[in-house]
Amino acid sequence: QVQLVESGGGLVQPGGELELSCRISGDTFALDLEAWYRQAPGKQREMVASMEPVGPSDYLDSVKGRFSIFRDNARNILFLRMTNLKPEDTAVYYCYVKDSLQRQHWGRGTQVTVSS
């Protein structure tokens, strides 16, 4: 099993920055996909950024150039750096991984609110 714990959410003004982190523990020997999703009130959950062991990262069009997904392999932490935040980025952000057995794991989420 894999456990995911997010942190780093909060309230930020438009144009501001936040960095979310997701501590990954458990059976993390081989992860096929690591990603960040978000869900705004009344909307479907959507993938914001993802990365696989090989190949470039993928981003939602609306966050390209503003968000960056990366990981600290030594500490097994997945990050999402968010810059130039907009009110429409307000959502609960979830860490997600898919392991080598194609099992899906979700964190509990962290709230990001962009407001003046």
C-alpha positions in Angstrom: 0.0 0.0 0.0 0.9 3.6 -0.5 0.2 6.5 1.8 0.0 10.1 0.7 0.0 13.2 2.9 -0.3 16.6 1.4 0.6 19.9 2.9 1.3 23.5 1.9 -2.2 24.8 1.0 -3.6 28.1 2.2 -4.9 31.5 1.4 -2.9 33.6 -1.1 -3.6 36.8 -3.1 -3.9 36.8 -6.8 -0.4 36.8 -8.4 1.0 35.0 -5.4 2.8 31.7 -5.0 2.4 28.5 -3.1 4.3 25.2 -3.0 2.4 22.0 -2.2 4.1 18.9 -1.0 3.0 15.3 -0.9 4.9 12.9 1.3 4.8 9.4 -0.2 5.3 6.4 2.0 4.7 2.7 1.9 5.3 0.4 -1.1 6.9 3.0 -3.3 9.3 0.8 -5.1 7.8 1.4 -8.5 5.3 4.2 -9.3 4.0 4.4 -12.8 2.4 7.8 -12.4 2.5 10.7 -9.9 0.2 13.6 -10.3 -1.7 16.5 -8.7 -5.4 16.9 -9.2 -7.8 19.6 -8.1 -11.5 19.9 -7.5 -13.3 23.2 -7.3 -16.8 23.5 -5.7 -19.4 22.2 -8.2 -16.8 21.1 -10.7 -15.3 17.7 -11.6 -11.9 16.7 -10.4 -9.2 17.5 -13.0 -5.6 16.6 -13.4 -3.3 19.6 -13.0 0.1 18.1 -13.5 1.6 14.6 -13.9 4.9 12.9 -14.3 6.0 9.4 -15.2 9.4 7.8 -14.7 10.3 8.5 -18.4 9.2 11.4 -20.5 8.2 15.0 -20.0 5.7 16.2 -17.4 2.2 17.0 -18.5 0.1 20.0 -17.5 -3.4 21.3 -17.7 -3.4 24.0 -20.4 -4.6 26.7 -18.0 -1.6 26.2 -15.7 1.2 25.7 -18.2 4.0 28.1 -17.5 2.8 28.8 -14.0 2.8 25.4 -12.3 5.7 23.0 -12.0 5.6 19.3 -10.8 8.8 17.8 -9.4 10.0 15.4 -6.8 12.7 15.0 -4.2 13.8 11.4 -4.7 15.9 11.2 -1.5 12.9 12.2 0.7 10.2 10.7 -1.5 8.2 13.9 -1.7 6.2 15.1 -4.7 5.9 18.9 -5.1 3.7 21.3 -7.0 5.1 24.8 -7.3 2.4 27.3 -8.2 3.1 30.8 -9.3 1.1 33.7 -10.6 -2.0 32.2 -8.9 -5.4 33.2 -10.1 -8.8 33.1 -8.3 -9.8 30.3 -10.7 -7.0 28.1 -9.2 -9.0 28.0 -6.0 -9.7 24.3 -5.3 -8.8 21.4 -3.1 -5.6 19.9 -4.4 -5.0 16.1 -4.3 -1.9 14.1 -4.6 -2.3 11.0 -6.7 -0.1 8.0 -7.6 -0.6 4.9 -9.6 1.7 2.0 -8.6 3.2 -0.7 -10.8 0.1 -2.9 -10.1 -2.1 -0.1 -11.5 -3.6 0.6 -8.1 -4.6 4.2 -7.5 -3.9 6.1 -4.3 -5.2 9.5 -3.3 -4.2 11.9 -0.5 -6.9 13.6 1.5 -6.3 16.9 -0.2 -5.2 20.4 0.8 -7.2 23.6 0.3 -5.8 26.4 -1.9 -7.7 29.7 -1.9 -6.7 32.5 -4.2 -8.4 35.7 -3.1 -7.8 39.3 -2.3 
